[in-house]
Amino acid sequence: MSLLVVGSIAFDSLETPAGSVNDVIGGSAVFSSYAASFFTKPRLVGVVGEDFPADRRQLLADRGIDLAGLTTEKGQTFRWKGRYHRDLNTRDTLEVHLNVFGTFNPVLPTAFRDSSHVFLANGSPVLQARVLEQVKNPSLVLADTMDLWIENQKDDLLALLPRIDGLLLNDSEARLLTGEDNLVRAGQAVRKLGPRFVILKKGEHGAMLFSEDGLLVMPAYPTSDVVDPTGAGDTFAGGILGALKDETAATAHDLRRAMAYGTVLASFVVEDFSLDRLRRTTRQEIDQRLETYRKMLAF
């Protein structure tokens, strides 16, 4: 198995009820590849500016993440600044500076083009399609999207959906894409647009899986130590694909197990800023929390 991750690499500045940090490493490709690195050695494709320090690069390399697809362009790395409300479910974006990410045109290294598993992290469906055109014969493709693309590039997104295996989006995005208010109908309607399975993220309320085997609802792992929710969705996705590293068909059973791993990894990442909690996490700790989660769901 070879997992390709294509997405953003960023410096995040955050304010949460637990505190604040400046210029910590973030971005969809960072969180998802780091989470997947507990299972496999992901191949990362992204772009940074000349200000991206060697120690941040080494942080990713030390996890076995292949950085052959990480390019450095003249200019500054993508930056995002946000403030979370007390309930941590809502946030205000204070600043966005796309910088070199604004002209990101992913070109896969030759060695990456045989990747069996692909995560197209949140981005323009035009760029996501461009990535797919460079991958020879992937067994499993999971894509993420957001309201911006649904509103501004809906035709391109609709053209992409039949070409992927799974789509990851949140509940409000599913409603926006389908016009359905009921989440069950929305999830079913998204699946009819082409992907074999659909995962609806519901934040602290867990996730819903729509597949050929019907509907699965999984709660979030309950943790009282939520510090920073940034990157939880991408960590969830990275955990899913990492756990599917040995699967090509990804049956409903496989997806359930993978979503459980993704849920557990997301519960770790929110317990500190940026990657700090994941950096202190071991695979043994992940498996122990997975077993606790499994017992919570048994009745």
C-alpha positions as CSV (number, residue, x, y, z in Angstrom):
1,M,0.0,0.0,0.0
2,S,1.2,3.5,-0.8
3,L,-0.8,6.5,0.5
4,L,-0.7,9.8,-1.4
5,V,-1.8,12.9,0.5
6,V,-2.2,16.2,-1.4
7,G,-3.2,19.4,0.4
8,S,-2.2,22.5,2.3
9,I,0.7,23.1,4.6
10,A,0.3,26.2,6.8
11,F,1.3,28.3,9.7
12,D,-1.6,28.7,12.1
13,S,-2.1,31.3,14.7
14,L,-4.9,30.4,17.1
15,E,-6.8,31.8,20.1
16,T,-8.9,29.3,22.1
17,P,-10.3,29.4,25.6
18,A,-7.3,27.3,26.6
19,G,-4.7,29.9,25.3
20,S,-3.1,31.1,22.2
21,V,-0.2,30.1,19.8
22,N,1.5,31.8,16.9
23,D,2.8,30.3,13.7
24,V,2.4,26.6,14.6
25,I,2.5,24.0,11.9
26,G,-0.9,23.2,10.3
27,G,-2.7,22.5,7.1
28,S,-4.8,19.6,5.8
29,A,-1.8,17.7,4.3
30,V,0.1,18.0,7.6
31,F,-2.6,16.7,9.9
32,S,-3.8,13.9,7.6
33,S,-0.3,12.6,6.7
34,Y,0.8,12.8,10.4
35,A,-2.2,10.8,11.5
36,A,-1.7,8.2,8.7
37,S,2.0,7.8,9.7
38,F,0.9,5.7,12.7
39,F,0.0,3.0,10.1
40,T,2.1,3.6,7.0
41,K,4.6,5.9,5.3
42,P,2.5,8.6,3.5
43,R,3.7,10.4,0.4
44,L,3.0,14.2,0.9
45,V,2.5,16.6,-2.0
46,G,2.3,20.3,-1.0
47,V,4.0,23.7,-1.3
48,V,5.7,25.9,1.3
49,G,7.5,29.2,1.1
50,E,11.1,30.2,1.7
51,D,10.2,30.9,5.4
52,F,9.4,27.2,6.1
53,P,12.1,26.1,8.6
54,A,14.1,23.0,8.4
55,D,12.9,21.7,11.8
56,R,9.3,21.7,10.6
57,R,10.3,19.7,7.6
58,Q,12.3,17.3,9.9
59,L,9.2,17.0,12.1
60,L,7.4,15.4,9.2
61,A,10.3,13.4,7.9
62,D,10.9,11.8,11.4
63,R,7.4,10.3,11.1
64,G,8.4,8.5,7.9
65,I,6.5,10.9,5.7
66,D,8.0,11.0,2.2
67,L,8.6,14.6,1.4
68,A,9.7,14.2,-2.2
69,G,6.6,16.0,-3.3
70,L,7.0,18.9,-1.0
71,T,8.2,21.9,-3.0
72,T,9.5,25.3,-1.9
73,E,8.5,28.4,-3.9
74,K,9.7,32.0,-3.6
75,G,7.5,33.8,-1.1
76,Q,5.7,33.0,2.2
77,T,4.0,29.9,3.4
78,F,0.2,29.8,3.7
79,R,-1.0,31.5,6.9
80,W,-4.3,31.3,8.8
81,K,-5.3,33.0,12.0
82,G,-8.5,32.2,13.9
83,R,-10.3,32.6,17.2
84,Y,-12.5,29.9,18.7
85,H,-15.6,30.6,20.7
86,R,-16.0,29.3,24.2
87,D,-18.0,26.2,23.1
88,L,-15.2,25.4,20.5
89,N,-17.8,24.5,17.9
90,T,-17.6,27.9,16.2
91,R,-14.7,30.0,15.2
92,D,-13.9,33.3,13.5
93,T,-11.3,33.5,10.8
94,L,-9.3,36.7,11.5
95,E,-6.7,36.5,8.7
96,V,-6.0,34.3,5.7
97,H,-2.9,34.7,3.6
98,L,-2.7,32.1,0.8
99,N,0.7,33.2,-0.2
100,V,2.4,30.4,-2.3
101,F,-0.5,28.1,-1.8
102,G,-2.6,30.5,-3.8
103,T,-0.8,29.3,-7.0
104,F,-0.4,25.7,-6.0
105,N,-0.4,23.4,-9.0
106,P,0.4,19.9,-7.7
107,V,2.8,17.9,-9.9
108,L,3.4,14.4,-8.6
109,P,6.9,13.0,-8.5
110,T,7.2,10.0,-10.9
111,A,7.6,7.7,-7.9
112,F,4.3,8.8,-6.4
113,R,2.2,8.1,-9.5
114,D,1.6,4.4,-8.6
115,S,0.0,5.3,-5.2
116,S,-2.7,2.8,-4.4
117,H,-4.5,5.0,-1.9
118,V,-5.2,8.8,-2.4
119,F,-6.4,11.5,-0.1
120,L,-7.4,14.6,-1.9
121,A,-7.5,17.0,1.1
122,N,-9.8,20.0,1.0
123,G,-9.1,22.0,-2.1
124,S,-10.4,23.1,-5.5
125,P,-12.1,20.2,-7.3
126,V,-10.2,21.4,-10.4
127,L,-6.9,20.7,-8.7
128,Q,-8.2,17.5,-7.2
129,A,-9.1,16.2,-10.6
130,R,-5.7,17.3,-11.9
131,V,-4.1,15.1,-9.2
132,L,-6.2,12.1,-10.2
133,E,-5.1,12.5,-13.8
134,Q,-1.5,11.9,-12.6
135,V,-2.2,8.7,-10.6
136,K,-2.0,5.5,-12.6
137,N,-4.5,3.2,-11.1
138,P,-5.5,4.0,-7.5
139,S,-7.5,1.4,-5.5
140,L,-9.1,3.9,-3.1
141,V,-9.6,7.6,-3.5
142,L,-11.1,9.8,-0.7
143,A,-11.7,13.5,-1.3
144,D,-12.7,16.3,1.1
145,T,-14.6,19.4,0.1
146,M,-16.1,22.5,1.6
147,D,-18.8,25.1,1.1
148,L,-16.5,27.4,-0.9
149,W,-16.2,24.8,-3.7
150,I,-19.9,23.8,-3.5
151,E,-20.9,27.5,-4.0
152,N,-18.2,28.5,-6.6
153,Q,-17.1,25.3,-8.4
154,K,-20.2,23.1,-8.1
155,D,-20.1,21.8,-11.7
156,D,-16.4,20.8,-11.3
157,L,-17.2,19.1,-8.0
158,L,-20.1,17.2,-9.6
159,A,-17.8,16.0,-12.4
160,L,-15.2,14.8,-9.8
161,L,-17.6,12.8,-7.6
162,P,-18.1,9.8,-10.0
163,R,-14.3,9.4,-10.2
164,I,-13.7,9.0,-6.4
165,D,-14.6,6.2,-4.0
166,G,-15.4,8.3,-1.0
167,L,-16.4,11.9,-0.2
168,L,-15.8,13.5,3.2
169,L,-17.8,16.6,4.1
170,N,-19.6,18.1,7.1
171,D,-23.4,18.2,7.7
172,S,-23.9,21.8,6.5
173,E,-22.0,21.1,3.3
174,A,-24.1,18.1,2.6
175,R,-27.2,20.2,3.0
176,L,-25.8,22.9,0.7
177,L,-24.7,20.4,-2.0
178,T,-28.1,18.5,-2.1
179,G,-30.7,21.0,-0.9
180,E,-31.9,18.5,1.6
181,D,-32.4,19.6,5.2
182,N,-32.6,16.1,6.7
183,L,-29.1,14.6,7.1
184,V,-30.1,11.1,6.3
185,R,-31.6,12.2,3.0
186,A,-28.7,14.5,2.4
187,G,-26.1,11.8,2.8
188,Q,-28.1,9.4,0.6
189,A,-28.4,12.1,-2.1
190,V,-24.7,12.9,-2.0
191,R,-23.9,9.2,-2.6
192,K,-26.2,9.1,-5.6
193,L,-24.0,11.8,-7.2
194,G,-21.2,9.2,-7.7
195,P,-19.1,8.2,-4.7
196,R,-19.3,4.7,-3.4
197,F,-19.5,5.9,0.2
198,V,-20.0,9.2,1.9
199,I,-18.8,10.3,5.4
200,L,-20.6,13.2,7.0
201,K,-18.6,14.9,9.8
202,K,-20.6,16.3,12.7
203,G,-17.8,17.6,14.9
204,E,-18.3,16.7,18.6
205,H,-21.3,14.7,17.6
206,G,-19.3,12.2,15.6
207,A,-19.8,11.1,12.0
208,M,-22.2,9.2,9.7
209,L,-21.2,6.7,7.0
210,F,-23.4,6.1,4.0
211,S,-22.5,3.1,1.9
212,E,-24.0,0.2,0.0
213,D,-24.6,-1.5,3.3
214,G,-26.7,1.3,4.6
215,L,-26.2,3.9,7.3
216,L,-23.7,3.8,10.2
217,V,-23.6,6.5,13.0
218,M,-20.5,6.7,15.1
219,P,-20.2,9.1,18.1
220,A,-17.1,11.1,18.8
221,Y,-14.7,9.8,21.4
222,P,-15.6,11.7,24.6
223,T,-12.7,13.7,25.9
224,S,-12.8,16.5,28.5
225,D,-9.5,18.0,27.5
226,V,-10.4,19.8,24.3
227,V,-7.8,22.5,23.7
228,D,-7.7,23.1,19.9
229,P,-10.1,21.5,17.4
230,T,-8.0,22.7,14.4
231,G,-7.1,19.8,12.1
232,A,-9.5,17.3,13.8
233,G,-11.3,16.5,10.5
234,D,-8.1,16.0,8.5
235,T,-6.7,13.9,11.3
236,F,-9.9,11.8,11.2
237,A,-9.4,11.4,7.4
238,G,-5.7,10.4,7.8
239,G,-6.6,7.9,10.4
240,I,-9.3,6.4,8.1
241,L,-6.9,6.0,5.2
242,G,-4.0,4.8,7.3
243,A,-6.2,2.1,8.8
244,L,-7.3,1.0,5.3
245,K,-3.7,0.6,4.2
246,D,-4.1,-3.1,3.5
247,E,-7.6,-2.8,1.9
248,T,-8.4,-2.3,-1.7
249,A,-12.1,-2.8,-1.8
250,A,-12.8,-1.2,1.5
251,T,-15.9,-3.1,2.6
252,A,-18.5,-1.6,5.0
253,H,-16.7,-3.6,7.8
254,D,-13.4,-2.1,6.8
255,L,-14.8,1.4,6.7
256,R,-16.3,1.0,10.2
257,R,-13.0,-0.1,11.7
258,A,-11.2,2.7,9.9
259,M,-13.6,5.3,11.0
260,A,-13.1,4.1,14.6
261,Y,-9.4,4.6,14.3
262,G,-10.0,8.1,12.7
263,T,-12.3,9.0,15.6
264,V,-9.7,8.0,18.1
265,L,-6.9,9.9,16.4
266,A,-9.1,13.0,16.2
267,S,-9.7,12.7,20.0
268,F,-6.0,12.9,20.6
269,V,-5.2,15.9,18.3
270,V,-7.8,18.2,20.0
271,E,-6.1,17.7,23.3
272,D,-3.3,20.2,22.5
273,F,-2.4,22.8,19.9
274,S,-1.2,21.8,16.5
275,L,0.5,18.4,16.4
276,D,1.7,18.6,20.0
277,R,-0.6,15.9,21.3
278,L,0.0,13.6,18.4
279,R,3.7,14.0,18.8
280,R,3.4,12.5,22.3
281,T,1.1,9.7,21.2
282,T,2.1,6.1,20.6
283,R,0.5,3.4,18.5
284,Q,0.0,1.5,21.7
285,E,-1.9,4.4,23.2
286,I,-4.1,4.7,20.1
287,D,-5.0,1.0,20.3
288,Q,-5.8,1.2,24.0
289,R,-8.1,4.1,23.4
290,L,-9.7,2.2,20.4
291,E,-10.5,-0.7,22.7
292,T,-12.1,1.7,25.2
293,Y,-14.1,3.2,22.4
294,R,-15.2,-0.3,21.3
295,K,-16.5,-1.1,24.7
296,M,-18.4,2.2,24.8
297,L,-20.3,1.2,21.7
298,A,-21.1,-2.4,22.9
299,F,-24.6,-3.1,24.3
